[in-house]
Amino acid sequence: MSRLFAVMCILFVSINSAQAIECQTNMQGGNSHWAWRLIDGRQCWYKGASGMDKSLLHWSAAKDGPDKPGDTPEKPKAENAQVMSEAQKIPAELLMMLPIMPPQPTFEDRWRLR
């Protein structure tokens, strides 16, 4: 029984890993048909028919960044940083418009009310 379970686990793992297709940065040589989908903001080239389900495509974990420095634009990163810094500042006018909440009772306050 345990051998059957072990064999089924191995087959299950191998079937799931066989379905995932690793993205390539460009078309590789060969006579097969190549198509691409936009995955994580980059063109993911793969062998096969067009319109493959995006959940079956993934970038290799070994590649942390783009192959070439010009593959991903740096401008959106700078804009994201600017938006994040602006999001942390709240104007005083808006703070004054917020309702004043009563202070939360401390543990000692709740204990005395018991």
C-alpha positions as semicolon CSV with decimal commas, in nm:
position;residue;x (nm);y (nm);z (nm)
1;M;0,000;0,000;0,000
2;S;0,279;0,245;0,086
3;R;0,458;0,168;-0,243
4;L;0,143;0,252;-0,435
5;F;0,112;0,580;-0,244
6;A;0,478;0,667;-0,313
7;V;0,439;0,594;-0,684
8;M;0,123;0,804;-0,703
9;C;0,299;1,095;-0,527
10;I;0,591;1,079;-0,770
11;L;0,356;1,071;-1,069
12;F;0,154;1,361;-0,932
13;V;0,465;1,576;-0,883
14;S;0,603;1,490;-1,227
15;I;0,272;1,563;-1,400
16;N;0,239;1,908;-1,237
17;S;0,596;2,005;-1,318
18;A;0,557;1,886;-1,677
19;Q;0,264;2,121;-1,735
20;A;0,452;2,436;-1,635
21;I;0,635;2,599;-1,924
22;E;0,936;2,819;-1,859
23;C;0,933;3,159;-2,028
24;Q;1,211;3,259;-2,266
25;T;1,315;3,620;-2,330
26;N;1,315;3,567;-2,708
27;M;1,239;3,305;-2,973
28;Q;1,490;3,023;-2,980
29;G;1,595;2,847;-3,299
30;G;1,414;2,545;-3,431
31;N;1,134;2,450;-3,662
32;S;0,858;2,463;-3,402
33;H;0,599;2,739;-3,366
34;W;0,677;3,010;-3,107
35;A;0,422;3,239;-2,945
36;W;0,433;3,488;-2,660
37;R;0,214;3,613;-2,375
38;L;0,269;3,911;-2,146
39;I;0,376;3,770;-1,807
40;D;0,489;4,005;-1,527
41;G;0,514;4,294;-1,773
42;R;0,752;4,112;-2,010
43;Q;0,709;3,909;-2,327
44;C;0,718;3,543;-2,233
45;W;0,814;3,339;-2,541
46;Y;0,719;2,969;-2,544
47;K;0,691;2,681;-2,790
48;G;0,334;2,604;-2,880
49;A;0,010;2,751;-3,003
50;S;-0,092;3,110;-2,938
51;G;-0,322;3,186;-2,647
52;M;-0,182;2,943;-2,391
53;D;-0,324;2,982;-2,042
54;K;-0,108;3,228;-1,844
55;S;-0,118;3,006;-1,536
56;L;0,088;2,747;-1,725
57;L;0,368;2,996;-1,801
58;H;0,630;3,110;-1,551
59;W;0,965;3,285;-1,539
60;S;1,263;3,091;-1,411
61;A;1,336;3,160;-1,044
62;A;1,708;3,184;-1,124
63;K;1,658;3,507;-1,320
64;D;1,609;3,789;-1,072
65;G;1,619;4,066;-1,328
66;P;1,603;4,123;-1,700
67;D;1,867;3,980;-1,932
68;K;1,959;4,322;-2,063
69;P;1,950;4,651;-1,875
70;G;1,703;4,798;-2,125
71;D;1,447;4,515;-2,103
72;T;1,237;4,679;-1,830
73;P;1,186;5,053;-1,809
74;E;1,318;5,224;-1,498
75;K;1,066;5,510;-1,511
76;P;0,773;5,317;-1,358
77;K;0,989;5,218;-1,060
78;A;1,070;5,583;-0,996
79;E;0,703;5,677;-1,029
80;N;0,605;5,400;-0,785
81;A;0,856;5,531;-0,532
82;Q;0,717;5,881;-0,571
83;V;0,359;5,760;-0,525
84;M;0,457;5,567;-0,214
85;S;0,622;5,871;-0,054
86;E;0,320;6,089;-0,138
87;A;0,079;5,832;0,000
88;Q;0,237;5,857;0,344
89;K;0,174;6,234;0,378
90;I;-0,178;6,329;0,491
91;P;-0,274;6,697;0,470
92;A;-0,371;6,864;0,796
93;E;-0,710;6,965;0,650
94;L;-0,803;6,600;0,603
95;L;-0,685;6,507;0,949
96;M;-0,911;6,774;1,097
97;M;-1,209;6,628;0,907
98;L;-1,166;6,283;1,060
99;P;-1,404;6,200;1,342
100;I;-1,248;6,199;1,685
101;M;-1,257;5,849;1,824
102;P;-1,276;5,790;2,195
103;P;-0,963;5,635;2,343
104;Q;-0,964;5,259;2,370
105;P;-0,990;5,136;2,729
106;T;-0,680;4,980;2,870
107;F;-0,669;4,638;3,030
108;E;-0,683;4,795;3,375
109;D;-0,994;4,997;3,280
110;R;-1,172;4,688;3,155
111;W;-1,065;4,494;3,464
112;R;-1,211;4,758;3,699
113;L;-1,544;4,754;3,514
114;R;-1,582;4,383;3,572
